Structures are given as structure tokens and as C-alpha cells.
Amino acid sequence: MKALTVRNVNPSLARALERETARRGTSLNQTVLDLLQQALGADPGALRSNGLRGFSGTWSDEERVEFEAATASFEQIDKELWP
């Protein structure tokens, strides 16, 4: 295993790491390793997320049809604006 030393950690980052360490209930070292793996996609078993995962596949067919009907006018071109 490779050992790394990180220098010049600004106070706000240090506080954020301390908060995250307390939230997770893990050591500072483990927290930093977990965050680096997640940010870099270095954990092959983990799925990367852009934060939108909770939105995907959550609509029923009825909701999809309702949405498409409500936004159908967005596909129409206003000829007065686009001569």
C-alpha cells in the first residue's frame, strides 16, 4: 500500500473533513480514502452517481403521458418569433 501525505489543507476543508468523519463514524484516514475512491470512480464495485439516480424510472406510464401532454406545446414553433 502506498502512503500519502497531504500538505497545506486549508481550515475550511479540514473542518469539512472533520464533520464528514464524525457523520460517517470512521477515522479521518478512512473518510479520505472513501471520498477519493468515490470522486475518482476508483471503486469498481460502486456505481457513480450524478445525483439524479433518484429521479430515473420513477414515473408511471400514466404520469409520463400526462407530462408529455403538458409539454407538447414546447415542440411547436412560434412562427412570429422565427420568420
PDB file of N, CA, C and O in Angstrom:
ATOM      1  N   MET A   1       0.843  -1.192   0.000  1.00  0.00           N
ATOM      2  CA  MET A   1       0.000   0.000   0.000  1.00  0.00           C
ATOM      3  C   MET A   1       0.881   1.245   0.000  1.00  0.00           C
ATOM      4  O   MET A   1       1.926   1.301   0.648  1.00  0.00           O
ATOM      5  N   LYS A   2       0.432   2.207  -0.728  1.00  0.00           N
ATOM      6  CA  LYS A   2       1.137   3.477  -0.822  1.00  0.00           C
ATOM      7  C   LYS A   2       0.649   4.407   0.277  1.00  0.00           C
ATOM      8  O   LYS A   2      -0.550   4.470   0.549  1.00  0.00           O
ATOM      9  N   ALA A   3       1.554   5.121   0.902  1.00  0.00           N
ATOM     10  CA  ALA A   3       1.205   6.113   1.921  1.00  0.00           C
ATOM     11  C   ALA A   3       1.358   7.500   1.307  1.00  0.00           C
ATOM     12  O   ALA A   3       2.334   7.769   0.606  1.00  0.00           O
ATOM     13  N   LEU A   4       0.394   8.377   1.571  1.00  0.00           N
ATOM     14  CA  LEU A   4       0.421   9.731   1.047  1.00  0.00           C
ATOM     15  C   LEU A   4       0.369  10.729   2.190  1.00  0.00           C
ATOM     16  O   LEU A   4      -0.229  10.464   3.233  1.00  0.00           O
ATOM     17  N   THR A   5       0.984  11.853   1.992  1.00  0.00           N
ATOM     18  CA  THR A   5       0.890  12.963   2.929  1.00  0.00           C
ATOM     19  C   THR A   5       0.287  14.137   2.173  1.00  0.00           C
ATOM     20  O   THR A   5       0.748  14.488   1.087  1.00  0.00           O
ATOM     21  N   VAL A   6      -0.726  14.730   2.738  1.00  0.00           N
ATOM     22  CA  VAL A   6      -1.359  15.882   2.111  1.00  0.00           C
ATOM     23  C   VAL A   6      -0.989  17.112   2.922  1.00  0.00           C
ATOM     24  O   VAL A   6      -1.232  17.160   4.128  1.00  0.00           O
ATOM     25  N   ARG A   7      -0.410  18.093   2.274  1.00  0.00           N
ATOM     26  CA  ARG A   7       0.022  19.318   2.957  1.00  0.00           C
ATOM     27  C   ARG A   7      -0.869  20.484   2.549  1.00  0.00           C
ATOM     28  O   ARG A   7      -1.580  20.428   1.545  1.00  0.00           O
ATOM     29  N   ASN A   8      -0.812  21.521   3.340  1.00  0.00           N
ATOM     30  CA  ASN A   8      -1.491  22.791   3.053  1.00  0.00           C
ATOM     31  C   ASN A   8      -3.005  22.632   2.916  1.00  0.00           C
ATOM     32  O   ASN A   8      -3.622  23.218   2.027  1.00  0.00           O
ATOM     33  N   VAL A   9      -3.592  21.837   3.803  1.00  0.00           N
ATOM     34  CA  VAL A   9      -5.046  21.690   3.828  1.00  0.00           C
ATOM     35  C   VAL A   9      -5.613  22.946   4.478  1.00  0.00           C
ATOM     36  O   VAL A   9      -5.297  23.252   5.628  1.00  0.00           O
ATOM     37  N   ASN A  10      -6.456  23.674   3.739  1.00  0.00           N
ATOM     38  CA  ASN A  10      -6.985  24.922   4.299  1.00  0.00           C
ATOM     39  C   ASN A  10      -7.976  24.616   5.424  1.00  0.00           C
ATOM     40  O   ASN A  10      -8.566  23.537   5.455  1.00  0.00           O
ATOM     41  N   PRO A  11      -8.157  25.553   6.336  1.00  0.00           N
ATOM     42  CA  PRO A  11      -9.008  25.310   7.507  1.00  0.00           C
ATOM     43  C   PRO A  11     -10.442  24.908   7.175  1.00  0.00           C
ATOM     44  O   PRO A  11     -11.014  24.066   7.869  1.00  0.00           O
ATOM     45  N   SER A  12     -11.035  25.482   6.139  1.00  0.00           N
ATOM     46  CA  SER A  12     -12.416  25.128   5.822  1.00  0.00           C
ATOM     47  C   SER A  12     -12.511  23.687   5.322  1.00  0.00           C
ATOM     48  O   SER A  12     -13.474  22.989   5.641  1.00  0.00           O
ATOM     49  N   LEU A  13     -11.538  23.237   4.553  1.00  0.00           N
ATOM     50  CA  LEU A  13     -11.521  21.846   4.104  1.00  0.00           C
ATOM     51  C   LEU A  13     -11.298  20.914   5.289  1.00  0.00           C
ATOM     52  O   LEU A  13     -11.937  19.866   5.381  1.00  0.00           O
ATOM     53  N   ALA A  14     -10.396  21.286   6.194  1.00  0.00           N
ATOM     54  CA  ALA A  14     -10.140  20.471   7.378  1.00  0.00           C
ATOM     55  C   ALA A  14     -11.406  20.323   8.218  1.00  0.00           C
ATOM     56  O   ALA A  14     -11.698  19.233   8.710  1.00  0.00           O
ATOM     57  N   ARG A  15     -12.161  21.414   8.386  1.00  0.00           N
ATOM     58  CA  ARG A  15     -13.407  21.352   9.152  1.00  0.00           C
ATOM     59  C   ARG A  15     -14.433  20.461   8.452  1.00  0.00           C
ATOM     60  O   ARG A  15     -15.130  19.677   9.096  1.00  0.00           O
ATOM     61  N   ALA A  16     -14.517  20.591   7.120  1.00  0.00           N
ATOM     62  CA  ALA A  16     -15.461  19.772   6.362  1.00  0.00           C
ATOM     63  C   ALA A  16     -15.108  18.289   6.492  1.00  0.00           C
ATOM     64  O   ALA A  16     -15.997  17.448   6.625  1.00  0.00           O
ATOM     65  N   LEU A  17     -13.826  17.971   6.454  1.00  0.00           N
ATOM     66  CA  LEU A  17     -13.399  16.581   6.621  1.00  0.00           C
ATOM     67  C   LEU A  17     -13.712  16.076   8.024  1.00  0.00           C
ATOM     68  O   LEU A  17     -14.130  14.931   8.198  1.00  0.00           O
ATOM     69  N   GLU A  18     -13.508  16.935   9.026  1.00  0.00           N
ATOM     70  CA  GLU A  18     -13.830  16.543  10.401  1.00  0.00           C
ATOM     71  C   GLU A  18     -15.322  16.291  10.561  1.00  0.00           C
ATOM     72  O   GLU A  18     -15.717  15.334  11.227  1.00  0.00           O
ATOM     73  N   ARG A  19     -16.158  17.136   9.960  1.00  0.00           N
ATOM     74  CA  ARG A  19     -17.613  16.931  10.027  1.00  0.00           C
ATOM     75  C   ARG A  19     -18.014  15.628   9.346  1.00  0.00           C
ATOM     76  O   ARG A  19     -18.823  14.864   9.873  1.00  0.00           O
ATOM     77  N   GLU A  20     -17.437  15.383   8.162  1.00  0.00           N
ATOM     78  CA  GLU A  20     -17.766  14.164   7.420  1.00  0.00           C
ATOM     79  C   GLU A  20     -17.289  12.925   8.175  1.00  0.00           C
ATOM     80  O   GLU A  20     -17.971  11.901   8.184  1.00  0.00           O
ATOM     81  N   THR A  21     -16.130  13.018   8.803  1.00  0.00           N
ATOM     82  CA  THR A  21     -15.610  11.910   9.604  1.00  0.00           C
ATOM     83  C   THR A  21     -16.558  11.597  10.754  1.00  0.00           C
ATOM     84  O   THR A  21     -16.852  10.432  11.020  1.00  0.00           O
ATOM     85  N   ALA A  22     -17.034  12.629  11.431  1.00  0.00           N
ATOM     86  CA  ALA A  22     -17.973  12.431  12.537  1.00  0.00           C
ATOM     87  C   ALA A  22     -19.299  11.868  12.027  1.00  0.00           C
ATOM     88  O   ALA A  22     -19.890  10.998  12.666  1.00  0.00           O
ATOM     89  N   ARG A  23     -19.765  12.358  10.886  1.00  0.00           N
ATOM     90  CA  ARG A  23     -21.029  11.889  10.321  1.00  0.00           C
ATOM     91  C   ARG A  23     -20.954  10.413   9.972  1.00  0.00           C
ATOM     92  O   ARG A  23     -21.896   9.659  10.218  1.00  0.00           O
ATOM     93  N   ARG A  24     -19.829  10.005   9.398  1.00  0.00           N
ATOM     94  CA  ARG A  24     -19.662   8.613   8.983  1.00  0.00           C
ATOM     95  C   ARG A  24     -19.305   7.699  10.148  1.00  0.00           C
ATOM     96  O   ARG A  24     -19.555   6.495  10.105  1.00  0.00           O
ATOM     97  N   GLY A  25     -18.716   8.285  11.193  1.00  0.00           N
ATOM     98  CA  GLY A  25     -18.271   7.470  12.324  1.00  0.00           C
ATOM     99  C   GLY A  25     -17.055   6.625  11.995  1.00  0.00           C
ATOM    100  O   GLY A  25     -16.876   5.535  12.539  1.00  0.00           O
ATOM    101  N   THR A  26     -16.220   7.138  11.098  1.00  0.00           N
ATOM    102  CA  THR A  26     -14.999   6.426  10.710  1.00  0.00           C
ATOM    103  C   THR A  26     -13.792   7.303  11.016  1.00  0.00           C
ATOM    104  O   THR A  26     -13.928   8.451  11.439  1.00  0.00           O
ATOM    105  N   SER A  27     -12.625   6.747  10.797  1.00  0.00           N
ATOM    106  CA  SER A  27     -11.398   7.518  11.005  1.00  0.00           C
ATOM    107  C   SER A  27     -11.234   8.554   9.893  1.00  0.00           C
ATOM    108  O   SER A  27     -11.861   8.452   8.839  1.00  0.00           O
ATOM    109  N   LEU A  28     -10.399   9.535  10.140  1.00  0.00           N
ATOM    110  CA  LEU A  28     -10.105  10.542   9.115  1.00  0.00           C
ATOM    111  C   LEU A  28      -9.494   9.873   7.895  1.00  0.00           C
ATOM    112  O   LEU A  28      -9.852  10.200   6.763  1.00  0.00           O
ATOM    113  N   ASN A  29      -8.581   8.945   8.115  1.00  0.00           N
ATOM    114  CA  ASN A  29      -7.938   8.237   7.015  1.00  0.00           C
ATOM    115  C   ASN A  29      -8.966   7.499   6.163  1.00  0.00           C
ATOM    116  O   ASN A  29      -8.933   7.594   4.936  1.00  0.00           O
ATOM    117  N   GLN A  30      -9.885   6.760   6.803  1.00  0.00           N
ATOM    118  CA  GLN A  30     -10.891   6.005   6.055  1.00  0.00           C
ATOM    119  C   GLN A  30     -11.835   6.938   5.311  1.00  0.00           C
ATOM    120  O   GLN A  30     -12.230   6.655   4.180  1.00  0.00           O
ATOM    121  N   THR A  31     -12.194   8.041   5.940  1.00  0.00           N
ATOM    122  CA  THR A  31     -13.073   9.013   5.290  1.00  0.00           C
ATOM    123  C   THR A  31     -12.424   9.569   4.033  1.00  0.00           C
ATOM    124  O   THR A  31     -13.069   9.651   2.988  1.00  0.00           O
ATOM    125  N   VAL A  32     -11.168   9.949   4.121  1.00  0.00           N
ATOM    126  CA  VAL A  32     -10.450  10.498   2.962  1.00  0.00           C
ATOM    127  C   VAL A  32     -10.330   9.441   1.868  1.00  0.00           C
ATOM    128  O   VAL A  32     -10.529   9.742   0.691  1.00  0.00           O
ATOM    129  N   LEU A  33     -10.007   8.209   2.248  1.00  0.00           N
ATOM    130  CA  LEU A  33      -9.913   7.144   1.243  1.00  0.00           C
ATOM    131  C   LEU A  33     -11.252   6.912   0.550  1.00  0.00           C
ATOM    132  O   LEU A  33     -11.309   6.789  -0.674  1.00  0.00           O
ATOM    133  N   ASP A  34     -12.330   6.852   1.334  1.00  0.00           N
ATOM    134  CA  ASP A  34     -13.657   6.640   0.752  1.00  0.00           C
ATOM    135  C   ASP A  34     -14.043   7.777  -0.192  1.00  0.00           C
ATOM    136  O   ASP A  34     -14.562   7.535  -1.281  1.00  0.00           O
ATOM    137  N   LEU A  35     -13.790   9.014   0.228  1.00  0.00           N
ATOM    138  CA  LEU A  35     -14.130  10.166  -0.610  1.00  0.00           C
ATOM    139  C   LEU A  35     -13.317  10.185  -1.901  1.00  0.00           C
ATOM    140  O   LEU A  35     -13.852  10.492  -2.966  1.00  0.00           O
ATOM    141  N   LEU A  36     -12.041   9.861  -1.812  1.00  0.00           N
ATOM    142  CA  LEU A  36     -11.200   9.818  -3.013  1.00  0.00           C
ATOM    143  C   LEU A  36     -11.660   8.709  -3.965  1.00  0.00           C
ATOM    144  O   LEU A  36     -11.738   8.922  -5.175  1.00  0.00           O
ATOM    145  N   GLN A  37     -11.960   7.536  -3.422  1.00  0.00           N
ATOM    146  CA  GLN A  37     -12.432   6.449  -4.274  1.00  0.00           C
ATOM    147  C   GLN A  37     -13.728   6.824  -4.976  1.00  0.00           C
ATOM    148  O   GLN A  37     -13.904   6.568  -6.167  1.00  0.00           O
ATOM    149  N   GLN A  38     -14.625   7.431  -4.224  1.00  0.00           N
ATOM    150  CA  GLN A  38     -15.914   7.828  -4.800  1.00  0.00           C
ATOM    151  C   GLN A  38     -15.723   8.895  -5.869  1.00  0.00           C
ATOM    152  O   GLN A  38     -16.284   8.780  -6.959  1.00  0.00           O
ATOM    153  N   ALA A  39     -14.946   9.925  -5.576  1.00  0.00           N
ATOM    154  CA  ALA A  39     -14.760  11.041  -6.506  1.00  0.00           C
ATOM    155  C   ALA A  39     -14.055  10.616  -7.787  1.00  0.00           C
ATOM    156  O   ALA A  39     -14.342  11.144  -8.861  1.00  0.00           O
ATOM    157  N   LEU A  40     -13.140   9.670  -7.676  1.00  0.00           N
ATOM    158  CA  LEU A  40     -12.354   9.260  -8.833  1.00  0.00           C
ATOM    159  C   LEU A  40     -12.900   8.020  -9.531  1.00  0.00           C
ATOM    160  O   LEU A  40     -12.366   7.589 -10.554  1.00  0.00           O
ATOM    161  N   GLY A  41     -13.959   7.454  -8.978  1.00  0.00           N
ATOM    162  CA  GLY A  41     -14.526   6.254  -9.579  1.00  0.00           C
ATOM    163  C   GLY A  41     -13.574   5.082  -9.510  1.00  0.00           C
ATOM    164  O   GLY A  41     -13.588   4.212 -10.380  1.00  0.00           O
ATOM    165  N   ALA A  42     -12.734   5.056  -8.466  1.00  0.00           N
ATOM    166  CA  ALA A  42     -11.707   4.024  -8.347  1.00  0.00           C
ATOM    167  C   ALA A  42     -12.209   2.762  -7.662  1.00  0.00           C
ATOM    168  O   ALA A  42     -11.462   1.790  -7.547  1.00  0.00           O
ATOM    169  N   ASP A  43     -13.451   2.754  -7.208  1.00  0.00           N
ATOM    170  CA  ASP A  43     -14.030   1.570  -6.573  1.00  0.00           C
ATOM    171  C   ASP A  43     -14.880   0.863  -7.611  1.00  0.00           C
ATOM    172  O   ASP A  43     -15.994   1.304  -7.892  1.00  0.00           O
ATOM    173  N   PRO A  44     -14.385  -0.222  -8.188  1.00  0.00           N
ATOM    174  CA  PRO A  44     -15.120  -0.869  -9.286  1.00  0.00           C
ATOM    175  C   PRO A  44     -16.482  -1.411  -8.871  1.00  0.00           C
ATOM    176  O   PRO A  44     -17.351  -1.592  -9.724  1.00  0.00           O
ATOM    177  N   GLY A  45     -16.690  -1.673  -7.592  1.00  0.00           N
ATOM    178  CA  GLY A  45     -17.967  -2.199  -7.140  1.00  0.00           C
ATOM    179  C   GLY A  45     -19.023  -1.136  -6.936  1.00  0.00           C
ATOM    180  O   GLY A  45     -20.205  -1.456  -6.808  1.00  0.00           O
ATOM    181  N   ALA A  46     -18.621   0.119  -6.904  1.00  0.00           N
ATOM    182  CA  ALA A  46     -19.560   1.205  -6.624  1.00  0.00           C
ATOM    183  C   ALA A  46     -20.059   1.835  -7.914  1.00  0.00           C
ATOM    184  O   ALA A  46     -19.316   1.957  -8.888  1.00  0.00           O
ATOM    185  N   LEU A  47     -21.313   2.231  -7.911  1.00  0.00           N
ATOM    186  CA  LEU A  47     -21.871   2.941  -9.054  1.00  0.00           C
ATOM    187  C   LEU A  47     -21.672   4.432  -8.848  1.00  0.00           C
ATOM    188  O   LEU A  47     -21.961   4.963  -7.776  1.00  0.00           O
ATOM    189  N   ARG A  48     -21.182   5.100  -9.871  1.00  0.00           N
ATOM    190  CA  ARG A  48     -21.045   6.552  -9.786  1.00  0.00           C
ATOM    191  C   ARG A  48     -22.403   7.176 -10.004  1.00  0.00           C
ATOM    192  O   ARG A  48     -23.224   6.665 -10.765  1.00  0.00           O
ATOM    193  N   SER A  49     -22.629   8.279  -9.331  1.00  0.00           N
ATOM    194  CA  SER A  49     -23.936   8.926  -9.435  1.00  0.00           C
ATOM    195  C   SER A  49     -23.751  10.419  -9.663  1.00  0.00           C
ATOM    196  O   SER A  49     -22.866  11.046  -9.081  1.00  0.00           O
ATOM    197  N   ASN A  50     -24.590  10.972 -10.510  1.00  0.00           N
ATOM    198  CA  ASN A  50     -24.586  12.420 -10.718  1.00  0.00           C
ATOM    199  C   ASN A  50     -25.656  13.095  -9.871  1.00  0.00           C
ATOM    200  O   ASN A  50     -25.941  14.279 -10.046  1.00  0.00           O
ATOM    201  N   GLY A  51     -26.242  12.341  -8.961  1.00  0.00           N
ATOM    202  CA  GLY A  51     -27.261  12.887  -8.085  1.00  0.00           C
ATOM    203  C   GLY A  51     -28.665  12.790  -8.633  1.00  0.00           C
ATOM    204  O   GLY A  51     -29.622  13.167  -7.956  1.00  0.00           O
ATOM    205  N   LEU A  52     -28.804  12.291  -9.848  1.00  0.00           N
ATOM    206  CA  LEU A  52     -30.117  12.221 -10.483  1.00  0.00           C
ATOM    207  C   LEU A  52     -30.714  10.814 -10.444  1.00  0.00           C
ATOM    208  O   LEU A  52     -31.812  10.593 -10.954  1.00  0.00           O
ATOM    209  N   ARG A  53     -30.005   9.877  -9.850  1.00  0.00           N
ATOM    210  CA  ARG A  53     -30.445   8.490  -9.830  1.00  0.00           C
ATOM    211  C   ARG A  53     -31.849   8.346  -9.243  1.00  0.00           C
ATOM    212  O   ARG A  53     -32.633   7.527  -9.722  1.00  0.00           O
ATOM    213  N   GLY A  54     -32.172   9.122  -8.222  1.00  0.00           N
ATOM    214  CA  GLY A  54     -33.476   9.033  -7.588  1.00  0.00           C
ATOM    215  C   GLY A  54     -34.623   9.447  -8.485  1.00  0.00           C
ATOM    216  O   GLY A  54     -35.773   9.093  -8.228  1.00  0.00           O
ATOM    217  N   PHE A  55     -34.319  10.201  -9.547  1.00  0.00           N
ATOM    218  CA  PHE A  55     -35.365  10.661 -10.456  1.00  0.00           C
ATOM    219  C   PHE A  55     -35.643   9.673 -11.583  1.00  0.00           C
ATOM    220  O   PHE A  55     -36.729   9.685 -12.162  1.00  0.00           O
ATOM    221  N   SER A  56     -34.698   8.840 -11.893  1.00  0.00           N
ATOM    222  CA  SER A  56     -34.857   7.982 -13.058  1.00  0.00           C
ATOM    223  C   SER A  56     -35.818   6.830 -12.771  1.00  0.00           C
ATOM    224  O   SER A  56     -35.767   6.203 -11.713  1.00  0.00           O
ATOM    225  N   GLY A  57     -36.680   6.572 -13.724  1.00  0.00           N
ATOM    226  CA  GLY A  57     -37.593   5.455 -13.626  1.00  0.00           C
ATOM    227  C   GLY A  57     -38.649   5.576 -12.548  1.00  0.00           C
ATOM    228  O   GLY A  57     -39.205   4.571 -12.107  1.00  0.00           O
ATOM    229  N   THR A  58     -38.930   6.790 -12.120  1.00  0.00           N
ATOM    230  CA  THR A  58     -39.875   6.935 -11.023  1.00  0.00           C
ATOM    231  C   THR A  58     -41.278   7.295 -11.488  1.00  0.00           C
ATOM    232  O   THR A  58     -42.201   7.342 -10.675  1.00  0.00           O
ATOM    233  N   TRP A  59     -41.455   7.550 -12.773  1.00  0.00           N
ATOM    234  CA  TRP A  59     -42.780   7.912 -13.283  1.00  0.00           C
ATOM    235  C   TRP A  59     -43.521   6.669 -13.758  1.00  0.00           C
ATOM    236  O   TRP A  59     -42.932   5.767 -14.353  1.00  0.00           O
ATOM    237  N   SER A  60     -44.797   6.639 -13.490  1.00  0.00           N
ATOM    238  CA  SER A  60     -45.639   5.587 -14.052  1.00  0.00           C
ATOM    239  C   SER A  60     -45.928   5.958 -15.510  1.00  0.00           C
ATOM    240  O   SER A  60     -45.636   7.074 -15.939  1.00  0.00           O
ATOM    241  N   ASP A  61     -46.498   5.024 -16.262  1.00  0.00           N
ATOM    242  CA  ASP A  61     -46.869   5.321 -17.650  1.00  0.00           C
ATOM    243  C   ASP A  61     -47.893   6.447 -17.701  1.00  0.00           C
ATOM    244  O   ASP A  61     -47.843   7.303 -18.584  1.00  0.00           O
ATOM    245  N   GLU A  62     -48.814   6.440 -16.756  1.00  0.00           N
ATOM    246  CA  GLU A  62     -49.836   7.495 -16.701  1.00  0.00           C
ATOM    247  C   GLU A  62     -49.194   8.862 -16.472  1.00  0.00           C
ATOM    248  O   GLU A  62     -49.580   9.846 -17.104  1.00  0.00           O
ATOM    249  N   GLU A  63     -48.219   8.923 -15.573  1.00  0.00           N
ATOM    250  CA  GLU A  63     -47.537  10.197 -15.309  1.00  0.00           C
ATOM    251  C   GLU A  63     -46.740  10.657 -16.525  1.00  0.00           C
ATOM    252  O   GLU A  63     -46.689  11.850 -16.824  1.00  0.00           O
ATOM    253  N   ARG A  64     -46.115   9.700 -17.230  1.00  0.00           N
ATOM    254  CA  ARG A  64     -45.352  10.049 -18.437  1.00  0.00           C
ATOM    255  C   ARG A  64     -46.264  10.642 -19.500  1.00  0.00           C
ATOM    256  O   ARG A  64     -45.930  11.654 -20.115  1.00  0.00           O
ATOM    257  N   VAL A  65     -47.405  10.017 -19.714  1.00  0.00           N
ATOM    258  CA  VAL A  65     -48.356  10.507 -20.703  1.00  0.00           C
ATOM    259  C   VAL A  65     -48.844  11.901 -20.320  1.00  0.00           C
ATOM    260  O   VAL A  65     -48.959  12.780 -21.175  1.00  0.00           O
ATOM    261  N   GLU A  66     -49.129  12.101 -19.046  1.00  0.00           N
ATOM    262  CA  GLU A  66     -49.584  13.405 -18.572  1.00  0.00           C
ATOM    263  C   GLU A  66     -48.510  14.474 -18.797  1.00  0.00           C
ATOM    264  O   GLU A  66     -48.812  15.590 -19.220  1.00  0.00           O
ATOM    265  N   PHE A  67     -47.246  14.117 -18.508  1.00  0.00           N
ATOM    266  CA  PHE A  67     -46.141  15.056 -18.713  1.00  0.00           C
ATOM    267  C   PHE A  67     -45.983  15.400 -20.193  1.00  0.00           C
ATOM    268  O   PHE A  67     -45.833  16.567 -20.553  1.00  0.00           O
ATOM    269  N   GLU A  68     -46.018  14.394 -21.032  1.00  0.00           N
ATOM    270  CA  GLU A  68     -45.866  14.629 -22.468  1.00  0.00           C
ATOM    271  C   GLU A  68     -46.987  15.497 -23.016  1.00  0.00           C
ATOM    272  O   GLU A  68     -46.755  16.337 -23.885  1.00  0.00           O
ATOM    273  N   ALA A  69     -48.199  15.299 -22.516  1.00  0.00           N
ATOM    274  CA  ALA A  69     -49.326  16.125 -22.948  1.00  0.00           C
ATOM    275  C   ALA A  69     -49.141  17.565 -22.481  1.00  0.00           C
ATOM    276  O   ALA A  69     -49.428  18.508 -23.218  1.00  0.00           O
ATOM    277  N   ALA A  70     -48.664  17.722 -21.264  1.00  0.00           N
ATOM    278  CA  ALA A  70     -48.490  19.070 -20.698  1.00  0.00           C
ATOM    279  C   ALA A  70     -47.365  19.837 -21.373  1.00  0.00           C
ATOM    280  O   ALA A  70     -47.387  21.068 -21.388  1.00  0.00           O
ATOM    281  N   THR A  71     -46.382  19.137 -21.932  1.00  0.00           N
ATOM    282  CA  THR A  71     -45.239  19.808 -22.553  1.00  0.00           C
ATOM    283  C   THR A  71     -45.251  19.740 -24.074  1.00  0.00           C
ATOM    284  O   THR A  71     -44.287  20.159 -24.715  1.00  0.00           O
ATOM    285  N   ALA A  72     -46.318  19.223 -24.661  1.00  0.00           N
ATOM    286  CA  ALA A  72     -46.399  19.090 -26.124  1.00  0.00           C
ATOM    287  C   ALA A  72     -46.258  20.438 -26.818  1.00  0.00           C
ATOM    288  O   ALA A  72     -45.677  20.520 -27.901  1.00  0.00           O
ATOM    289  N   SER A  73     -46.777  21.480 -26.212  1.00  0.00           N
ATOM    290  CA  SER A  73     -46.697  22.808 -26.843  1.00  0.00           C
ATOM    291  C   SER A  73     -45.257  23.304 -26.964  1.00  0.00           C
ATOM    292  O   SER A  73     -44.983  24.201 -27.762  1.00  0.00           O
ATOM    293  N   PHE A  74     -44.346  22.743 -26.197  1.00  0.00           N
ATOM    294  CA  PHE A  74     -42.942  23.150 -26.274  1.00  0.00           C
ATOM    295  C   PHE A  74     -42.324  22.777 -27.614  1.00  0.00           C
ATOM    296  O   PHE A  74     -41.315  23.356 -28.018  1.00  0.00           O
ATOM    297  N   GLU A  75     -42.920  21.822 -28.297  1.00  0.00           N
ATOM    298  CA  GLU A  75     -42.408  21.360 -29.582  1.00  0.00           C
ATOM    299  C   GLU A  75     -42.887  22.231 -30.748  1.00  0.00           C
ATOM    300  O   GLU A  75     -42.374  22.111 -31.860  1.00  0.00           O
ATOM    301  N   GLN A  76     -43.856  23.096 -30.500  1.00  0.00           N
ATOM    302  CA  GLN A  76     -44.403  23.937 -31.557  1.00  0.00           C
ATOM    303  C   GLN A  76     -43.544  25.183 -31.751  1.00  0.00           C
ATOM    304  O   GLN A  76     -43.081  25.790 -30.786  1.00  0.00           O
ATOM    305  N   ILE A  77     -43.344  25.545 -32.989  1.00  0.00           N
ATOM    306  CA  ILE A  77     -42.546  26.728 -33.322  1.00  0.00           C
ATOM    307  C   ILE A  77     -43.474  27.933 -33.460  1.00  0.00           C
ATOM    308  O   ILE A  77     -44.478  27.880 -34.170  1.00  0.00           O
ATOM    309  N   ASP A  78     -43.129  28.991 -32.787  1.00  0.00           N
ATOM    310  CA  ASP A  78     -43.889  30.243 -32.894  1.00  0.00           C
ATOM    311  C   ASP A  78     -43.384  30.976 -34.128  1.00  0.00           C
ATOM    312  O   ASP A  78     -42.307  31.572 -34.107  1.00  0.00           O
ATOM    313  N   LYS A  79     -44.162  30.930 -35.201  1.00  0.00           N
ATOM    314  CA  LYS A  79     -43.727  31.475 -36.487  1.00  0.00           C
ATOM    315  C   LYS A  79     -43.496  32.990 -36.437  1.00  0.00           C
ATOM    316  O   LYS A  79     -42.741  33.526 -37.249  1.00  0.00           O
ATOM    317  N   GLU A  80     -44.133  33.673 -35.503  1.00  0.00           N
ATOM    318  CA  GLU A  80     -43.919  35.119 -35.366  1.00  0.00           C
ATOM    319  C   GLU A  80     -42.524  35.413 -34.818  1.00  0.00           C
ATOM    320  O   GLU A  80     -41.937  36.449 -35.132  1.00  0.00           O
ATOM    321  N   LEU A  81     -42.000  34.513 -34.009  1.00  0.00           N
ATOM    322  CA  LEU A  81     -40.671  34.700 -33.439  1.00  0.00           C
ATOM    323  C   LEU A  81     -39.569  34.176 -34.355  1.00  0.00           C
ATOM    324  O   LEU A  81     -38.427  34.629 -34.288  1.00  0.00           O
ATOM    325  N   TRP A  82     -39.926  33.205 -35.222  1.00  0.00           N
ATOM    326  CA  TRP A  82     -38.952  32.585 -36.122  1.00  0.00           C
ATOM    327  C   TRP A  82     -39.455  32.700 -37.562  1.00  0.00           C
ATOM    328  O   TRP A  82     -39.997  31.741 -38.111  1.00  0.00           O
ATOM    329  N   PRO A  83     -39.278  33.863 -38.167  1.00  0.00           N
ATOM    330  CA  PRO A  83     -39.781  34.073 -39.543  1.00  0.00           C
ATOM    331  C   PRO A  83     -39.049  33.219 -40.564  1.00  0.00           C
ATOM    332  O   PRO A  83     -39.355  33.283 -41.755  1.00  0.00           O
TER     333      PRO A  83
END
